[in-house]
Amino acid sequence: MSNNKNLGTKYIHAGAHPDPSTGAIMTPIFQTSTFVQSAPGVHQGYEYARSQNPTRFALEEAFAVIENGKYGLAFASGVAATDAVMRLLVPGDEVIAAHDMYGGTYRLFSKVYEKMNITFRYVDTSNAEHVANAITPKTKLIWIETPTNPLMNITDIAAVAAIGKMHNCIVCVDNTFASPYLQNPLDDGATIVMHSATKYLGGHSDVIQGCLVMNDSELRDQLYFIQKSTGAVPGPQDCFLVLRGIKTLHVRMQRHCENGIKVAAYLRQHPKVSKVYWCGFEDHPNHAVAKKQMRGFGGMMSFTLKDDSIEAATKVLSSTKIFSLAESLGGVESLINHPASMTHASIPRDIRIANGLTDGLIRLSVGIEDVDDIIADLAQAIG
Ligand SMILES: *Cc1c(COP(=O)(O)O)cnc(C)c1O
């Protein structure tokens, strides 16, 4: 596993410059829509806040720093960031996408972009050969998510990035589940890394936001043009919250990882649990790849009960006291979720089941509370 030395120093100082007008150590929340010009076209680099906002620019710099990229862009949500990437395409283009990715990404692709004559081929990207076999001369984008949501499948980023490079395709990695603390896809050759900053980057379940990071300046210019032309920018207050969240990402992630190891081990030995999906287990089918490209395994996991019915799952989901039943993940507090009826309800049932996402599957976002309390809560809920 690659080392995580000095990540803390990097996160605390990413994008941080004392405010030039006052010396304020924290970037102020520039709650303004416009900027005064001294003569037409004479200004300080800021004209109108959809195009330029100092709080957003500080955050965009931080995004680039924490993902080892050159350029960061912030969006009003993770989905808006994904949408911006899709707008690089034209009718007739083809996309290869992971077959078990985030439900909202699938909905955007299948319900919004399919009717614009973009063709999607959904494959099991954990096998890079499947990606290579799905490429056609029209393929322009390969969209992967690793670990996947909620089955924790792992895709070899370097292998897929190499395939993309060979065929001149953009390879975009949704890095939301791992966070930059565990994995940096640009280092493995990806073209773009995307995050729902709503999750681990914000870290406190109090903001909706998305980001893109890339190294290519031409691509950055295209995506910046899309950002300002389509207007899905985050407000300055939200940018401030994510800037603040990033400063503790390493401390939170350390604890998410420690708690994740213990909770996964607890569930695995539980007599009522049939299967635990967590990429840290040595017998996880993609464990070797996870170990190669990640620095740890995080706090996301899913499990099924031996009684894989909606009724049995519902009992667990409604009985937890520390875990709150809610969509989303990556906050300091533990969340429990039922993908079939919540986050992944937009995926047709037959497709869901074929991909292994059963009616009884339960997903956990293990928070950073005291792990004994987390485990005791699961114990009483599973019974
Ligand atoms: C939440 C999430 C998204 C969408 O992000 P929003 O901020 O909710 O728009 C995309 N991908 C993954 C993996 C997510 O968990």
The ligand as an SDF file (V2000), in Angstrom:
LIG
                    3D

 15 15  0  0  0  0  0  0  0  0999 V2000
  -23.4800   10.7760   -3.3190 C   0  0  0  0  0  0  0  0  0  0  0  0
  -22.7240   10.2310   -4.4490 C   0  0  0  0  0  0  0  0  0  0  0  0
  -22.7470   10.8520   -5.7110 C   0  0  0  0  0  0  0  0  0  0  0  0
  -23.6190   12.0580   -6.0090 C   0  0  0  0  0  0  0  0  0  0  0  0
  -23.2270   13.1750   -5.2920 O   0  0  0  0  0  0  0  0  0  0  0  0
  -24.2490   14.3130   -4.7740 P   0  0  0  0  0  0  0  0  0  0  0  0
  -23.3670   15.2270   -4.0130 O   0  0  0  0  0  0  0  0  0  0  0  0
  -25.2870   13.6290   -3.9460 O   0  0  0  0  0  0  0  0  0  0  0  0
  -24.8520   14.9390   -5.9870 O   0  0  0  0  0  0  0  0  0  0  0  0
  -21.9720   10.3060   -6.7100 C   0  0  0  0  0  0  0  0  0  0  0  0
  -21.2200    9.2050   -6.5000 N   0  0  0  0  0  0  0  0  0  0  0  0
  -21.1770    8.5850   -5.3140 C   0  0  0  0  0  0  0  0  0  0  0  0
  -20.3200    7.3820   -5.1550 C   0  0  0  0  0  0  0  0  0  0  0  0
  -21.9250    9.0690   -4.2550 C   0  0  0  0  0  0  0  0  0  0  0  0
  -21.8970    8.4220   -3.0860 O   0  0  0  0  0  0  0  0  0  0  0  0
  1  2  1  0
  2  3  1  0
  2 14  2  0
  3  4  1  0
  3 10  2  0
  4  5  1  0
  5  6  1  0
  6  7  2  0
  6  8  1  0
  6  9  1  0
 10 11  1  0
 11 12  2  0
 12 13  1  0
 12 14  1  0
 14 15  1  0
M  END
$$$$
